[in-house]
Amino acid sequence: MKQYVLAIDQGTTSSRCIIFNKEGQIVSQSQREVPMIYEQEDYVEQNAYDIWSTVLTTMADSMLQADIQPSEIASIGITNQRETTILWNRQTGKPIYKAIVWQSKQSNDICNALKEEGYEEIFHQKTGLLIDPYFSGTKIRWILDHVPGAKGLMANGNLCFGTVDTWLLYKLTGGQVHKTEHTNASRTLLYNIFEQQWDDELLHILDIHPNILPEVCDSSSLFGYTTAATFFGENVPITGILGDQQAALFGQLCLEKGSIKNTYGTGCFMLMNTGTKPTLSHKGLLTTIAYSMNGTVTYALEGSVFVAGSAIQWLRDALEFFDQASESEALATSVPSNYGVVVVPAFVGLGTPYWDTDAKGAMFGLTRGTSKAHITRATLESLAYQTKDVIDVMMDESGITPTFLRVDGGASANNFLMQFQSDLLHLEIIRPEINETTALGAAYMSGLQSGFFSSIKSLSSLQQTNRTFQPSMTKAERTKLYHKWIQAVQATRQFK
């Protein structure tokens, strides 16, 4: 009997597998960290085999923990770190270079050249994105330019490109399937989100042959089946794929136009559902595909903060302020204020609405009395400030003023941060009972396609709230605090 749906959640710093039952509850889960590679300044890379092996390990571990047989899995959903780029040899199935992570800025020179040649508006009008090393297209071009033999493989039709979802699908199906879906395709800088196809003009500009590209499907589709070798003797259907932020939007059931969520993960990502007609941003937001089902594409506006939870990891690992990231809350609340400290964690540049890849991290307001508690508090507050940067632009461009914000991701468990976020935005913050909404979104999408879940309407009865946060800060106080943040950002951007 098919009692479970399995969600693979392949994130930037770790891979996890979560198994859900028909009530949308977590039955079992497993997680493994994925090593990061920093061989040069501004390079952020991973071994594609590390990504695959950690996924394989967590799948096995999650089933063993709960004594679940592979035959009991109805279907598999995949959600993944977006934009991260992998190229592999079509004949051998082996990657020709490391996976270039979305955070990596090694294709910055390619981006600058494209801007100088006047291509920025062409890419924006077709993809809803900005020319930035964040996206996959220039990462592909970088690999083609730097890896011997890569261009020859492409010319001979023996090269495959994939974001992480495509790589995992390829591996799970024993190398038989080379596909992606709309949300991941929309993040490559190569996909025309208005015409819903790979764009020949953009491919020509970047000198990328379309033969390396995967087939694009609906997010809810029968992508293929696992092989007996890759899924412990069973041929299980893979029926749902979403980029991680879109999966969180779907997992939060933000399916109505104007509904909005923010994920506090390695970065911070805010998405607003804008319905079936795309809204092209002119103030630093990204226009992206939210999900696609039954031939209908739903769009979203997105704001991207590059450094969020990774700033807390920096306090833990580099500055050694605490042993566990969860200890940051107690340390932050051990002092009544940040003592005038403002932290701008622009470790890999600034995202929405600035898109300044040259910005560096900075701290302001340090005195002899500054302690690690003040710095920790200010670092947590920086996540809320960056979120306000995004939501202010989002409300302006969409014409929609939300009354609440749904939150998820690891840092959303921090009560201090969530209360400060509510105060700063003057909005109700809703935190779900199941915080793993990214995996839940993949499970929902997969389960709807495979029949494990009966309908979208039935999913709403499964949704439970853990806690809501109500704003209590005065307008004068939040205005004063935010003004100091803007000053700090301006100073950071001037320091080159």
C-alpha positions as CSV (number, residue, x, y, z in Angstrom):
1,M,0.0,0.0,0.0
2,K,1.3,3.5,-0.9
3,Q,1.3,5.3,2.4
4,Y,3.9,8.0,1.9
5,V,5.3,10.6,-0.4
6,L,9.1,11.3,-0.3
7,A,10.5,14.8,-0.7
8,I,14.1,15.4,-1.7
9,D,15.2,18.9,-0.5
10,Q,18.6,19.6,-1.9
11,G,19.7,23.0,-0.4
12,T,22.8,25.0,-0.6
13,T,24.5,23.8,2.5
14,S,22.8,20.4,3.0
15,S,20.7,17.7,1.4
16,R,17.7,16.3,3.3
17,C,15.0,13.8,2.7
18,I,11.6,14.1,4.4
19,I,8.8,11.6,4.2
20,F,5.3,12.8,4.6
21,N,2.0,10.9,5.3
22,K,-1.5,11.6,3.9
23,E,-2.1,14.2,6.7
24,G,0.9,16.2,5.5
25,Q,2.8,15.3,8.7
26,I,6.5,14.4,8.8
27,V,7.1,10.7,9.4
28,S,10.8,10.7,9.1
29,Q,13.7,12.9,8.0
30,S,17.4,12.8,7.4
31,Q,20.0,15.5,6.6
32,R,23.6,15.6,5.5
33,E,25.8,18.6,4.9
34,V,27.2,19.2,1.5
35,P,30.8,20.5,1.5
36,M,31.5,23.9,0.0
37,I,34.6,24.6,-2.1
38,Y,36.2,28.1,-2.0
39,E,39.3,27.7,-4.2
40,Q,39.5,31.4,-5.2
41,E,38.0,34.6,-3.9
42,D,34.4,35.0,-5.0
43,Y,34.3,31.3,-6.2
44,V,31.6,29.2,-4.4
45,E,31.5,25.6,-5.8
46,Q,30.5,22.1,-4.8
47,N,31.2,18.6,-6.1
48,A,28.2,17.3,-8.0
49,Y,28.8,13.8,-6.7
50,D,28.6,15.1,-3.1
51,I,25.2,16.5,-3.9
52,W,24.1,13.2,-5.3
53,S,25.7,11.0,-2.6
54,T,24.1,13.0,0.2
55,V,20.7,12.8,-1.4
56,L,21.1,9.0,-1.8
57,T,22.2,8.7,1.8
58,T,19.4,10.7,3.2
59,M,16.8,8.8,1.2
60,A,18.0,5.5,2.6
61,D,18.4,6.9,6.2
62,S,14.9,8.4,6.3
63,M,13.3,5.1,5.3
64,L,15.4,3.1,7.6
65,Q,14.6,5.3,10.6
66,A,10.8,4.7,10.2
67,D,11.1,1.2,8.8
68,I,9.5,2.3,5.6
69,Q,9.8,0.0,2.6
70,P,10.6,1.6,-0.9
71,S,7.4,-0.1,-2.1
72,E,5.3,2.1,0.3
73,I,6.5,5.3,-1.4
74,A,3.7,6.6,-3.8
75,S,5.9,9.2,-5.5
76,I,8.9,11.5,-5.1
77,G,9.1,15.2,-5.2
78,I,12.3,17.3,-5.7
79,T,13.1,20.8,-4.6
80,N,16.5,22.3,-5.0
81,Q,18.9,25.2,-4.7
82,R,18.3,27.2,-7.8
83,E,20.7,28.6,-10.4
84,T,23.5,26.2,-9.3
85,T,25.0,25.0,-12.6
86,I,26.3,21.5,-13.6
87,L,27.5,20.4,-17.0
88,W,28.2,16.7,-17.7
89,N,29.3,14.5,-20.5
90,R,26.2,12.9,-22.1
91,Q,28.1,9.7,-22.9
92,T,29.8,9.1,-19.6
93,G,27.4,10.9,-17.3
94,K,30.3,12.5,-15.5
95,P,30.5,16.2,-14.7
96,I,33.1,18.1,-16.6
97,Y,33.6,20.7,-13.8
98,K,32.4,21.3,-10.3
99,A,28.9,22.6,-9.6
100,I,29.0,26.4,-9.6
101,V,26.8,27.5,-6.8
102,W,24.3,30.3,-7.1
103,Q,26.3,32.5,-4.7
104,S,29.4,32.3,-6.8
105,K,30.6,35.4,-8.6
106,Q,33.2,33.9,-10.9
107,S,31.2,34.9,-14.0
108,N,31.1,38.6,-13.0
109,D,33.4,39.6,-15.9
110,I,31.1,38.0,-18.4
111,C,28.1,39.8,-16.9
112,N,30.0,43.2,-17.0
113,A,30.8,42.6,-20.7
114,L,27.2,41.8,-21.5
115,K,26.1,45.0,-19.8
116,E,28.7,47.0,-21.6
117,E,27.5,45.6,-24.9
118,G,24.0,46.8,-24.1
119,Y,22.2,43.5,-23.6
120,E,20.7,44.2,-20.1
121,E,17.3,45.2,-21.3
122,I,17.0,42.3,-23.8
123,F,17.6,39.8,-21.0
124,H,15.3,41.6,-18.6
125,Q,12.4,41.9,-21.1
126,K,12.6,38.2,-21.9
127,T,13.5,36.5,-18.6
128,G,12.3,38.9,-15.9
129,L,15.8,38.7,-14.5
130,L,18.9,41.0,-14.4
131,I,22.3,40.2,-15.8
132,D,24.0,38.9,-12.7
133,P,26.4,36.1,-11.9
134,Y,23.7,34.8,-9.7
135,F,21.9,33.1,-12.6
136,S,22.9,30.0,-14.6
137,G,23.5,31.4,-18.1
138,T,26.8,33.1,-17.5
139,K,28.0,30.2,-15.3
140,I,27.5,27.9,-18.3
141,R,29.5,30.4,-20.4
142,W,32.3,30.4,-17.8
143,I,32.6,26.6,-17.8
144,L,32.6,26.5,-21.6
145,D,35.4,29.2,-21.6
146,H,37.5,27.6,-18.9
147,V,37.2,23.8,-19.2
148,P,39.3,22.2,-22.0
149,G,37.2,20.2,-24.3
150,A,33.8,21.6,-23.1
151,K,33.1,23.5,-26.4
152,G,33.9,20.4,-28.4
153,L,31.5,18.2,-26.4
154,M,28.8,20.8,-27.0
155,A,29.5,21.0,-30.7
156,N,29.2,17.2,-30.9
157,G,26.0,17.0,-28.9
158,N,27.7,15.3,-26.0
159,L,27.2,17.9,-23.3
160,C,24.3,18.2,-20.9
161,F,23.4,21.2,-18.7
162,G,21.3,21.1,-15.7
163,T,20.4,22.9,-12.5
164,V,20.4,20.6,-9.5
165,D,16.9,19.3,-10.1
166,T,17.9,18.1,-13.6
167,W,21.1,16.5,-12.2
168,L,19.2,14.6,-9.5
169,L,16.5,13.5,-12.0
170,Y,19.2,12.3,-14.3
171,K,20.8,10.3,-11.6
172,L,17.6,8.9,-10.1
173,T,16.5,7.7,-13.5
174,G,19.8,6.0,-14.3
175,G,20.8,8.6,-16.9
176,Q,17.6,8.1,-18.9
177,V,15.8,11.5,-18.3
178,H,17.1,15.0,-19.1
179,K,14.3,17.3,-18.0
180,T,13.6,20.3,-15.8
181,E,10.4,22.4,-15.1
182,H,9.3,26.0,-15.4
183,T,10.5,27.4,-12.0
184,N,14.1,26.2,-12.4
185,A,14.2,27.1,-16.1
186,S,13.0,30.6,-15.3
187,R,16.2,31.1,-13.2
188,T,18.7,30.3,-16.0
189,L,18.8,33.7,-17.9
190,L,18.1,31.6,-21.0
191,Y,14.3,30.9,-20.7
192,N,11.7,33.3,-22.1
193,I,9.1,33.3,-19.3
194,F,6.5,35.1,-21.5
195,E,6.7,32.7,-24.4
196,Q,7.6,29.7,-22.1
197,Q,10.5,28.4,-24.2
198,W,14.3,28.5,-24.4
199,D,15.1,31.7,-26.1
200,D,17.2,31.5,-29.3
201,E,18.4,35.1,-29.2
202,L,19.7,34.8,-25.6
203,L,21.4,31.5,-26.4
204,H,23.0,33.2,-29.4
205,I,24.3,36.1,-27.3
206,L,25.9,33.7,-24.8
207,D,27.0,31.3,-27.6
208,I,25.3,28.3,-26.0
209,H,23.9,25.6,-28.2
210,P,20.4,24.5,-27.4
211,N,21.3,20.8,-27.6
212,I,22.7,21.0,-24.0
213,L,19.4,22.1,-22.5
214,P,16.9,19.9,-20.8
215,E,13.2,19.5,-21.8
216,V,11.0,21.9,-19.8
217,C,7.8,20.4,-18.2
218,D,5.1,21.6,-15.9
219,S,6.1,21.5,-12.2
220,S,3.5,18.8,-11.7
221,S,4.4,16.2,-14.2
222,L,5.4,12.6,-14.5
223,F,9.1,13.2,-15.1
224,G,10.3,9.6,-15.0
225,Y,10.8,6.6,-12.7
226,T,13.6,5.7,-10.4
227,T,15.6,2.6,-11.5
228,A,15.9,-0.4,-9.3
229,A,19.6,0.5,-8.7
230,T,18.9,4.1,-7.6
231,F,15.9,3.5,-5.4
232,F,16.5,0.2,-3.6
233,G,14.8,-2.1,-6.1
234,E,11.7,0.0,-6.8
235,N,10.6,2.0,-9.9
236,V,8.9,5.0,-8.1
237,P,7.4,7.9,-10.1
238,I,9.0,11.3,-9.8
239,T,6.0,13.6,-10.2
240,G,6.8,17.0,-8.8
241,I,9.8,19.4,-9.1
242,L,10.1,23.0,-7.9
243,G,12.9,25.4,-7.2
244,D,13.3,25.8,-3.4
245,Q,11.7,29.2,-3.0
246,Q,8.8,28.4,-5.2
247,A,8.4,25.1,-3.3
248,A,8.2,27.1,-0.1
249,L,5.5,29.4,-1.7
250,F,3.5,26.3,-2.6
251,G,4.1,24.6,0.7
252,Q,2.7,27.7,2.4
253,L,-0.3,27.5,0.1
254,C,0.3,31.0,-1.1
255,L,-1.8,30.2,-4.2
256,E,-4.0,33.3,-4.3
257,K,-2.8,36.5,-6.1
258,G,-1.2,38.8,-3.6
259,S,-0.3,36.1,-1.0
260,I,3.3,36.4,0.1
261,K,6.0,34.4,2.0
262,N,9.6,34.9,3.1
263,T,12.1,32.1,3.6
264,Y,14.9,32.7,6.0
265,G,17.5,30.2,4.8
266,T,21.1,30.6,3.6
267,G,19.7,33.7,1.9
268,C,16.3,35.4,2.3
269,F,13.8,35.0,-0.4
270,M,10.5,36.7,-0.6
271,L,7.9,35.7,-3.2
272,M,4.5,37.3,-4.0
273,N,2.0,35.4,-6.1
274,T,1.0,37.7,-8.9
275,G,-1.4,35.3,-10.8
276,T,-1.3,34.2,-14.4
277,K,0.0,37.5,-15.8
278,P,3.6,38.4,-15.1
279,T,4.5,41.8,-13.6
280,L,7.8,43.1,-15.0
281,S,9.8,44.9,-12.3
282,H,11.7,48.1,-12.8
283,K,13.0,48.5,-9.3
284,G,15.3,45.5,-8.7
285,L,12.7,42.8,-8.2
286,L,12.8,39.6,-10.3
287,T,9.8,38.4,-12.3
288,T,9.8,34.6,-12.1
289,I,7.5,31.6,-12.5
290,A,5.9,30.5,-9.2
291,Y,4.7,27.1,-10.4
292,S,2.9,25.4,-13.3
293,M,0.1,22.8,-13.3
294,N,-2.2,21.4,-15.9
295,G,-0.7,23.7,-18.6
296,T,-1.3,26.9,-16.6
297,V,1.7,29.0,-15.5
298,T,1.5,31.1,-12.3
299,Y,4.0,34.0,-11.9
300,A,5.6,35.7,-8.9
301,L,7.6,38.7,-8.0
302,E,10.7,37.8,-6.0
303,G,13.2,39.7,-3.9
304,S,16.5,38.0,-3.1
305,V,18.7,38.6,-0.1
306,F,22.0,36.8,-0.6
307,V,23.1,36.5,3.0
308,A,20.7,35.7,5.8
309,G,21.1,32.4,7.8
310,S,24.7,32.2,6.4
311,A,25.4,35.4,8.5
312,I,24.5,33.5,11.6
313,Q,26.7,30.6,10.4
314,W,29.5,33.2,10.1
315,L,29.1,34.2,13.7
316,R,29.2,30.6,14.7
317,D,32.0,29.3,12.5
318,A,34.3,32.3,11.7
319,L,33.9,34.4,14.9
320,E,33.1,31.5,17.2
321,F,30.5,33.4,19.1
322,F,28.5,30.2,19.9
323,D,28.5,26.5,19.2
324,Q,24.9,26.2,17.7
325,A,23.1,28.7,15.5
326,S,20.1,28.3,17.8
327,E,22.1,29.9,20.6
328,S,22.0,33.3,18.8
329,E,18.6,34.1,20.1
330,A,19.6,33.9,23.8
331,L,22.8,35.8,23.2
332,A,20.9,38.6,21.3
333,T,18.2,38.9,24.0
334,S,20.9,39.0,26.8
335,V,21.2,42.8,26.0
336,P,18.4,45.3,25.8
337,S,19.5,46.8,22.4
338,N,22.2,46.5,19.7
339,Y,24.0,49.4,21.5
340,G,24.2,51.4,18.2
341,V,25.7,48.6,16.2
342,V,24.5,48.0,12.6
343,V,25.8,45.0,10.6
344,V,25.5,44.9,6.8
345,P,26.3,41.2,5.9
346,A,27.1,41.8,2.2
347,F,29.6,38.9,2.0
348,V,28.7,38.1,-1.6
349,G,27.3,41.5,-2.5
350,L,23.8,43.0,-2.1
351,G,20.7,41.6,-3.7
352,T,17.3,43.3,-4.1
353,P,16.8,46.2,-4.6
354,Y,20.5,47.2,-4.9
355,W,22.1,44.4,-7.0
356,D,25.5,45.5,-6.1
357,T,27.9,42.6,-6.6
358,D,30.9,44.6,-5.5
359,A,29.6,45.5,-2.0
360,K,31.4,44.0,1.0
361,G,30.2,43.2,4.5
362,A,30.7,45.9,7.1
363,M,29.9,46.8,10.8
364,F,29.1,50.3,12.0
365,G,28.7,51.9,15.4
366,L,31.4,49.9,17.3
367,T,32.5,51.3,20.6
368,R,34.7,50.0,23.5
369,G,31.5,48.6,25.1
370,T,30.5,46.6,22.0
371,S,30.2,42.9,22.8
372,K,29.5,39.7,20.9
373,A,25.9,40.0,22.1
374,H,25.5,43.4,20.5
375,I,27.0,42.1,17.2
376,T,24.8,39.0,17.3
377,R,21.7,41.1,17.9
378,A,22.6,43.5,15.1
379,T,23.3,40.6,12.7
380,L,19.9,39.1,13.4
381,E,18.3,42.5,12.9
382,S,20.0,42.8,9.5
383,L,17.9,39.9,8.2
384,A,14.8,41.9,9.1
385,Y,16.1,45.1,7.5
386,Q,17.0,43.4,4.3
387,T,13.5,41.9,4.2
388,K,12.0,45.4,4.6
389,D,14.1,46.6,1.7
390,V,12.4,43.9,-0.4
391,I,8.8,44.2,0.7
392,D,8.7,48.0,0.4
393,V,9.6,47.7,-3.3
394,M,7.3,44.7,-3.8
395,M,4.3,46.6,-2.4
396,D,5.2,49.7,-4.5
397,E,5.4,47.7,-7.8
398,S,2.5,45.3,-7.3
399,G,0.1,47.9,-5.8
400,I,-0.7,45.3,-3.1
401,T,-0.4,46.0,0.6
402,P,-0.3,42.6,2.5
403,T,-1.8,42.3,5.9
404,F,0.4,39.4,6.9
405,L,3.6,37.7,5.9
406,R,4.1,33.9,6.0
407,V,7.5,32.8,7.1
408,D,9.6,29.6,7.0
409,G,13.2,28.5,6.9
410,G,15.7,27.8,9.7
411,A,16.0,31.4,11.0
412,S,12.2,31.8,11.3
413,A,12.5,29.6,14.4
414,N,14.2,32.6,16.1
415,N,11.5,34.3,18.1
416,F,13.5,37.5,18.6
417,L,14.0,37.8,14.9
418,M,10.4,37.2,14.0
419,Q,9.1,39.7,16.6
420,F,11.6,42.3,15.4
421,Q,10.5,41.6,11.8
422,S,6.9,42.1,12.7
423,D,7.7,45.4,14.5
424,L,9.8,46.7,11.6
425,L,7.2,45.8,8.9
426,H,4.2,46.6,11.1
427,L,2.7,43.3,9.8
428,E,1.4,40.1,11.4
429,I,4.0,37.3,11.0
430,I,2.6,33.8,10.6
431,R,4.9,30.8,11.3
432,P,3.6,27.4,10.3
433,E,3.7,24.3,12.5
434,I,5.7,22.5,9.9
435,N,8.7,24.7,9.2
436,E,10.0,22.5,6.4
437,T,7.7,24.2,3.9
438,T,10.2,23.8,1.0
439,A,10.1,20.0,1.3
440,L,6.3,20.1,2.0
441,G,5.8,22.1,-1.2
442,A,7.6,19.4,-3.2
443,A,5.6,16.7,-1.5
444,Y,2.3,18.5,-2.2
445,M,3.2,19.0,-5.9
446,S,4.3,15.4,-6.3
447,G,1.4,14.0,-4.3
448,L,-1.2,15.9,-6.3
449,Q,0.2,14.6,-9.6
450,S,0.4,11.0,-8.3
451,G,-3.0,11.1,-6.7
452,F,-1.6,10.7,-3.2
453,F,-3.4,14.0,-2.3
454,S,-6.9,14.4,-3.8
455,S,-6.9,18.1,-4.5
456,I,-5.4,21.5,-3.7
457,K,-8.5,22.3,-1.6
458,S,-7.9,19.2,0.5
459,L,-4.4,20.6,1.3
460,S,-5.7,23.7,3.1
461,S,-7.2,21.4,5.8
462,L,-3.7,20.2,6.6
463,Q,-2.2,23.6,7.2
464,Q,-1.5,24.5,10.9
465,T,0.0,27.6,12.5
466,N,2.7,27.4,15.1
467,R,2.7,31.0,16.2
468,T,1.8,34.5,15.1
469,F,3.7,37.6,15.9
470,Q,2.0,41.0,16.3
471,P,3.7,44.4,15.8
472,S,4.2,46.5,18.9
473,M,6.9,49.1,17.9
474,T,5.9,52.7,17.4
475,K,6.2,54.2,13.9
476,A,8.8,56.8,15.1
477,E,11.0,54.0,16.5
478,R,10.9,51.8,13.4
479,T,11.5,54.8,11.2
480,K,14.5,55.8,13.2
481,L,16.0,52.3,13.2
482,Y,15.4,51.8,9.4
483,H,17.0,55.2,8.7
484,K,20.2,54.0,10.4
485,W,20.2,50.8,8.3
486,I,19.9,52.8,5.1
487,Q,22.8,55.0,6.2
488,A,24.9,51.9,6.8
489,V,24.0,50.4,3.4
490,Q,25.0,53.6,1.7
491,A,28.3,53.7,3.4
492,T,29.0,50.1,2.6
493,R,28.3,50.6,-1.1
494,Q,30.7,53.6,-1.2
495,F,33.6,51.5,0.2
496,K,35.0,49.7,-2.9
